[in-house]
């Protein structure tokens, strides 16, 4: 009986370092144990920092995050954005409703108190704005991704203005936050699926990202605030490119 390993499998195996497998096992074990231990909002920052260590993400911080309850708005490139911002601030996140069905991540998001919104649903948006404003008035900062999707990060898409209403209702500041990576493998865009994307990133020795906290916006109407936030983030991305 011929027990030789086919050459194709040997070639694949040679590309997968032991370090990569160890990191994959650590990451899966971390996510599963987080579910078993019932991740809580008060432990979210610690959860995020541990995830970033396993994924070898290094963050350079620019500017000053607000220290009062506020609405933060950021461009969106990857799921790593959430972990990085969760490690840097006490944020509750707004997420698209589809995230509920993601393996492991969806359950963790629900346990962490994410506010979910259905796309193209005026009723869902109205409920989300009301819940967001209520959370801010209760002392919790909220972070949203007003593009409504991810991009490759060189530029931003038009910002949806609906959720800017939450800061007007809550009477709180709004702070734009720009995110920039220096690795073309990081963006998680429409054609990607989660597990293969994570597996590719585990090959990277380090993932460097910049997080730029821009100046808070003056309160005007939601459409103008959306335009101003986009302009601030686009300018910040250019400075880090």
C-alpha beads as a LAMMPS data file, in Angstrom:
LAMMPS data file: protein, C-alpha beads

241 atoms
240 bonds

1 atom types
1 bond types

-500.0 500.0 xlo xhi
-500.0 500.0 ylo yhi
-500.0 500.0 zlo zhi

Masses

1 110.0

Atoms # bond

1 1 1 0.000 0.000 0.000
2 1 1 1.395 3.402 -1.042
3 1 1 1.279 5.814 1.916
4 1 1 3.177 8.679 0.343
5 1 1 1.634 12.114 0.868
6 1 1 0.673 13.712 -2.459
7 1 1 2.966 16.507 -3.566
8 1 1 0.103 19.023 -3.553
9 1 1 -0.514 18.417 0.151
10 1 1 3.189 18.765 0.918
11 1 1 3.255 22.092 -0.892
12 1 1 0.222 23.352 1.069
13 1 1 1.659 22.117 4.351
14 1 1 4.944 23.893 3.730
15 1 1 3.116 27.211 3.573
16 1 1 1.366 26.784 6.919
17 1 1 3.832 27.444 9.705
18 1 1 3.454 25.948 13.132
19 1 1 3.155 29.470 14.498
20 1 1 0.145 30.106 12.308
21 1 1 -1.590 26.935 13.487
22 1 1 -0.891 27.803 17.118
23 1 1 -2.352 31.274 16.667
24 1 1 -5.419 29.812 14.946
25 1 1 -5.992 27.372 17.798
26 1 1 -5.515 30.158 20.362
27 1 1 -7.967 32.403 18.542
28 1 1 -10.655 29.728 18.196
29 1 1 -10.172 28.681 21.809
30 1 1 -10.409 32.297 22.908
31 1 1 -13.669 32.902 21.043
32 1 1 -15.255 29.669 22.256
33 1 1 -14.193 30.240 25.861
34 1 1 -15.570 33.780 25.650
35 1 1 -18.985 32.347 24.831
36 1 1 -18.786 29.755 27.576
37 1 1 -17.772 32.406 30.122
38 1 1 -20.537 34.753 28.937
39 1 1 -18.640 37.810 27.702
40 1 1 -20.032 40.902 29.433
41 1 1 -19.953 44.541 28.317
42 1 1 -17.734 45.462 31.258
43 1 1 -15.149 42.932 30.036
44 1 1 -15.279 43.984 26.388
45 1 1 -12.081 46.088 26.410
46 1 1 -10.140 43.193 27.924
47 1 1 -11.703 40.824 25.357
48 1 1 -10.604 43.127 22.518
49 1 1 -7.054 43.570 23.806
50 1 1 -6.582 39.818 24.016
51 1 1 -7.918 39.343 20.488
52 1 1 -5.491 41.997 19.192
53 1 1 -2.542 40.313 20.911
54 1 1 -3.374 36.957 19.321
55 1 1 -3.848 38.572 15.888
56 1 1 -0.653 40.637 16.376
57 1 1 -2.300 43.964 15.703
58 1 1 -0.292 47.049 16.647
59 1 1 -2.163 50.351 16.971
60 1 1 -0.747 53.842 16.601
61 1 1 -3.056 56.373 18.237
62 1 1 -3.352 59.972 17.045
63 1 1 -5.435 62.703 18.643
64 1 1 -7.514 62.496 21.802
65 1 1 -10.643 60.406 22.299
66 1 1 -13.483 62.170 24.051
67 1 1 -13.921 61.234 27.707
68 1 1 -17.621 62.093 27.942
69 1 1 -20.566 60.083 26.578
70 1 1 -20.724 60.769 22.860
71 1 1 -21.440 59.431 19.396
72 1 1 -18.318 58.223 17.589
73 1 1 -18.418 57.697 13.814
74 1 1 -15.700 55.804 11.966
75 1 1 -14.843 54.515 8.525
76 1 1 -15.086 50.742 8.266
77 1 1 -12.506 48.385 6.741
78 1 1 -12.518 45.126 8.716
79 1 1 -13.882 43.361 11.789
80 1 1 -10.543 44.295 13.362
81 1 1 -11.869 47.879 13.523
82 1 1 -14.337 46.796 16.193
83 1 1 -11.689 45.064 18.277
84 1 1 -9.300 48.023 18.044
85 1 1 -11.899 50.643 18.957
86 1 1 -13.322 48.388 21.644
87 1 1 -9.865 48.213 23.209
88 1 1 -9.446 51.991 23.099
89 1 1 -12.818 53.200 24.374
90 1 1 -15.897 52.178 26.318
91 1 1 -18.126 51.900 23.273
92 1 1 -21.381 50.147 22.570
93 1 1 -21.579 49.360 18.854
94 1 1 -24.292 49.640 16.243
95 1 1 -24.158 46.706 13.818
96 1 1 -26.101 45.558 10.789
97 1 1 -28.679 42.885 11.623
98 1 1 -26.847 40.262 9.539
99 1 1 -24.104 40.106 12.172
100 1 1 -26.537 38.203 14.427
101 1 1 -26.155 35.138 12.184
102 1 1 -22.347 35.110 12.013
103 1 1 -20.834 32.021 13.697
104 1 1 -19.512 32.856 17.190
105 1 1 -19.211 36.561 16.404
106 1 1 -22.981 37.010 16.267
107 1 1 -23.503 35.444 19.666
108 1 1 -20.693 37.495 21.190
109 1 1 -22.154 40.686 19.685
110 1 1 -25.554 39.957 21.213
111 1 1 -24.066 39.263 24.638
112 1 1 -22.101 42.493 24.463
113 1 1 -25.258 44.508 23.889
114 1 1 -24.746 45.598 20.287
115 1 1 -27.607 47.631 18.831
116 1 1 -28.733 46.000 15.585
117 1 1 -30.301 47.810 12.656
118 1 1 -31.879 46.356 9.507
119 1 1 -30.784 47.889 6.242
120 1 1 -33.376 49.760 4.197
121 1 1 -35.863 49.700 7.068
122 1 1 -37.053 53.133 8.207
123 1 1 -38.718 51.621 11.258
124 1 1 -35.565 49.771 12.314
125 1 1 -33.493 52.943 11.850
126 1 1 -35.926 54.973 13.954
127 1 1 -35.784 52.383 16.748
128 1 1 -31.992 52.287 16.517
129 1 1 -31.697 56.089 16.754
130 1 1 -33.969 56.131 19.810
131 1 1 -32.021 53.324 21.512
132 1 1 -28.694 54.965 20.681
133 1 1 -29.762 58.336 22.096
134 1 1 -31.111 56.629 25.230
135 1 1 -27.806 54.799 25.792
136 1 1 -25.791 58.009 25.395
137 1 1 -28.031 59.883 27.834
138 1 1 -27.500 56.993 30.260
139 1 1 -23.728 57.544 30.071
140 1 1 -22.581 55.086 27.389
141 1 1 -20.731 56.172 24.242
142 1 1 -21.934 54.628 20.982
143 1 1 -19.870 53.905 17.877
144 1 1 -21.339 53.604 14.399
145 1 1 -19.946 52.995 10.910
146 1 1 -22.015 55.411 8.792
147 1 1 -20.827 54.029 5.449
148 1 1 -22.960 50.973 6.177
149 1 1 -20.355 48.615 4.718
150 1 1 -16.606 48.050 4.514
151 1 1 -14.169 49.482 1.971
152 1 1 -10.526 48.910 1.089
153 1 1 -9.671 52.017 3.112
154 1 1 -8.152 54.417 0.574
155 1 1 -11.313 56.529 0.618
156 1 1 -14.721 56.594 2.285
157 1 1 -18.156 56.052 0.799
158 1 1 -20.940 58.594 1.394
159 1 1 -22.030 58.625 5.044
160 1 1 -25.625 57.785 5.869
161 1 1 -26.911 60.621 8.019
162 1 1 -29.706 58.834 9.901
163 1 1 -27.794 57.855 13.025
164 1 1 -26.351 61.356 13.456
165 1 1 -29.825 62.215 14.736
166 1 1 -28.984 60.267 17.893
167 1 1 -26.358 62.803 18.979
168 1 1 -28.777 65.685 18.338
169 1 1 -31.458 63.985 20.432
170 1 1 -28.989 63.155 23.200
171 1 1 -27.390 66.626 23.086
172 1 1 -23.922 65.068 23.011
173 1 1 -20.706 65.604 21.021
174 1 1 -19.954 63.650 17.841
175 1 1 -16.354 62.596 17.188
176 1 1 -15.126 61.317 13.810
177 1 1 -12.564 58.505 14.044
178 1 1 -10.370 57.560 11.079
179 1 1 -8.945 54.064 10.632
180 1 1 -6.070 53.180 8.324
181 1 1 -4.197 49.900 7.839
182 1 1 -0.876 49.366 6.136
183 1 1 -1.542 45.892 4.769
184 1 1 -3.727 45.221 1.688
185 1 1 -4.839 41.858 3.122
186 1 1 -6.746 43.429 6.015
187 1 1 -9.851 44.833 4.268
188 1 1 -12.863 42.544 4.654
189 1 1 -15.024 43.388 1.676
190 1 1 -18.078 41.935 -0.051
191 1 1 -16.339 39.007 -1.744
192 1 1 -14.664 37.770 1.461
193 1 1 -15.869 35.102 3.874
194 1 1 -14.885 35.178 7.515
195 1 1 -12.916 31.971 8.162
196 1 1 -10.632 32.136 5.076
197 1 1 -10.005 35.822 5.703
198 1 1 -8.965 35.230 9.319
199 1 1 -6.742 32.360 8.166
200 1 1 -4.953 34.645 5.685
201 1 1 -4.365 37.291 8.342
202 1 1 -2.821 34.758 10.692
203 1 1 0.037 34.450 8.204
204 1 1 1.004 38.093 8.772
205 1 1 3.843 38.677 11.269
206 1 1 2.221 41.952 12.373
207 1 1 -0.752 44.115 11.371
208 1 1 -0.093 47.844 11.764
209 1 1 -3.006 50.260 11.982
210 1 1 -3.488 53.939 12.686
211 1 1 -6.478 55.238 14.652
212 1 1 -6.985 58.987 14.406
213 1 1 -9.390 60.716 16.799
214 1 1 -10.498 63.893 15.020
215 1 1 -11.882 67.073 16.553
216 1 1 -15.484 66.823 17.742
217 1 1 -18.117 68.288 15.433
218 1 1 -20.328 71.268 16.166
219 1 1 -23.967 70.253 16.403
220 1 1 -25.910 71.299 13.323
221 1 1 -28.343 69.188 11.311
222 1 1 -27.644 65.506 10.653
223 1 1 -26.885 65.939 6.945
224 1 1 -24.236 68.595 7.545
225 1 1 -22.716 66.581 10.397
226 1 1 -22.456 63.540 8.112
227 1 1 -20.647 65.615 5.480
228 1 1 -18.304 67.149 8.046
229 1 1 -17.490 63.746 9.563
230 1 1 -16.665 62.305 6.136
231 1 1 -14.432 65.286 5.306
232 1 1 -12.558 64.967 8.608
233 1 1 -11.998 61.234 8.194
234 1 1 -10.932 61.540 4.543
235 1 1 -8.377 64.217 5.524
236 1 1 -7.048 62.069 8.368
237 1 1 -6.684 59.029 6.096
238 1 1 -4.588 61.107 3.684
239 1 1 -2.207 62.146 6.446
240 1 1 -1.503 58.487 7.333
241 1 1 -1.247 57.097 3.782

Bonds

1 1 1 2
2 1 2 3
3 1 3 4
4 1 4 5
5 1 5 6
6 1 6 7
7 1 7 8
8 1 8 9
9 1 9 10
10 1 10 11
11 1 11 12
12 1 12 13
13 1 13 14
14 1 14 15
15 1 15 16
16 1 16 17
17 1 17 18
18 1 18 19
19 1 19 20
20 1 20 21
21 1 21 22
22 1 22 23
23 1 23 24
24 1 24 25
25 1 25 26
26 1 26 27
27 1 27 28
28 1 28 29
29 1 29 30
30 1 30 31
31 1 31 32
32 1 32 33
33 1 33 34
34 1 34 35
35 1 35 36
36 1 36 37
37 1 37 38
38 1 38 39
39 1 39 40
40 1 40 41
41 1 41 42
42 1 42 43
43 1 43 44
44 1 44 45
45 1 45 46
46 1 46 47
47 1 47 48
48 1 48 49
49 1 49 50
50 1 50 51
51 1 51 52
52 1 52 53
53 1 53 54
54 1 54 55
55 1 55 56
56 1 56 57
57 1 57 58
58 1 58 59
59 1 59 60
60 1 60 61
61 1 61 62
62 1 62 63
63 1 63 64
64 1 64 65
65 1 65 66
66 1 66 67
67 1 67 68
68 1 68 69
69 1 69 70
70 1 70 71
71 1 71 72
72 1 72 73
73 1 73 74
74 1 74 75
75 1 75 76
76 1 76 77
77 1 77 78
78 1 78 79
79 1 79 80
80 1 80 81
81 1 81 82
82 1 82 83
83 1 83 84
84 1 84 85
85 1 85 86
86 1 86 87
87 1 87 88
88 1 88 89
89 1 89 90
90 1 90 91
91 1 91 92
92 1 92 93
93 1 93 94
94 1 94 95
95 1 95 96
96 1 96 97
97 1 97 98
98 1 98 99
99 1 99 100
100 1 100 101
101 1 101 102
102 1 102 103
103 1 103 104
104 1 104 105
105 1 105 106
106 1 106 107
107 1 107 108
108 1 108 109
109 1 109 110
110 1 110 111
111 1 111 112
112 1 112 113
113 1 113 114
114 1 114 115
115 1 115 116
116 1 116 117
117 1 117 118
118 1 118 119
119 1 119 120
120 1 120 121
121 1 121 122
122 1 122 123
123 1 123 124
124 1 124 125
125 1 125 126
126 1 126 127
127 1 127 128
128 1 128 129
129 1 129 130
130 1 130 131
131 1 131 132
132 1 132 133
133 1 133 134
134 1 134 135
135 1 135 136
136 1 136 137
137 1 137 138
138 1 138 139
139 1 139 140
140 1 140 141
141 1 141 142
142 1 142 143
143 1 143 144
144 1 144 145
145 1 145 146
146 1 146 147
147 1 147 148
148 1 148 149
149 1 149 150
150 1 150 151
151 1 151 152
152 1 152 153
153 1 153 154
154 1 154 155
155 1 155 156
156 1 156 157
157 1 157 158
158 1 158 159
159 1 159 160
160 1 160 161
161 1 161 162
162 1 162 163
163 1 163 164
164 1 164 165
165 1 165 166
166 1 166 167
167 1 167 168
168 1 168 169
169 1 169 170
170 1 170 171
171 1 171 172
172 1 172 173
173 1 173 174
174 1 174 175
175 1 175 176
176 1 176 177
177 1 177 178
178 1 178 179
179 1 179 180
180 1 180 181
181 1 181 182
182 1 182 183
183 1 183 184
184 1 184 185
185 1 185 186
186 1 186 187
187 1 187 188
188 1 188 189
189 1 189 190
190 1 190 191
191 1 191 192
192 1 192 193
193 1 193 194
194 1 194 195
195 1 195 196
196 1 196 197
197 1 197 198
198 1 198 199
199 1 199 200
200 1 200 201
201 1 201 202
202 1 202 203
203 1 203 204
204 1 204 205
205 1 205 206
206 1 206 207
207 1 207 208
208 1 208 209
209 1 209 210
210 1 210 211
211 1 211 212
212 1 212 213
213 1 213 214
214 1 214 215
215 1 215 216
216 1 216 217
217 1 217 218
218 1 218 219
219 1 219 220
220 1 220 221
221 1 221 222
222 1 222 223
223 1 223 224
224 1 224 225
225 1 225 226
226 1 226 227
227 1 227 228
228 1 228 229
229 1 229 230
230 1 230 231
231 1 231 232
232 1 232 233
233 1 233 234
234 1 234 235
235 1 235 236
236 1 236 237
237 1 237 238
238 1 238 239
239 1 239 240
240 1 240 241
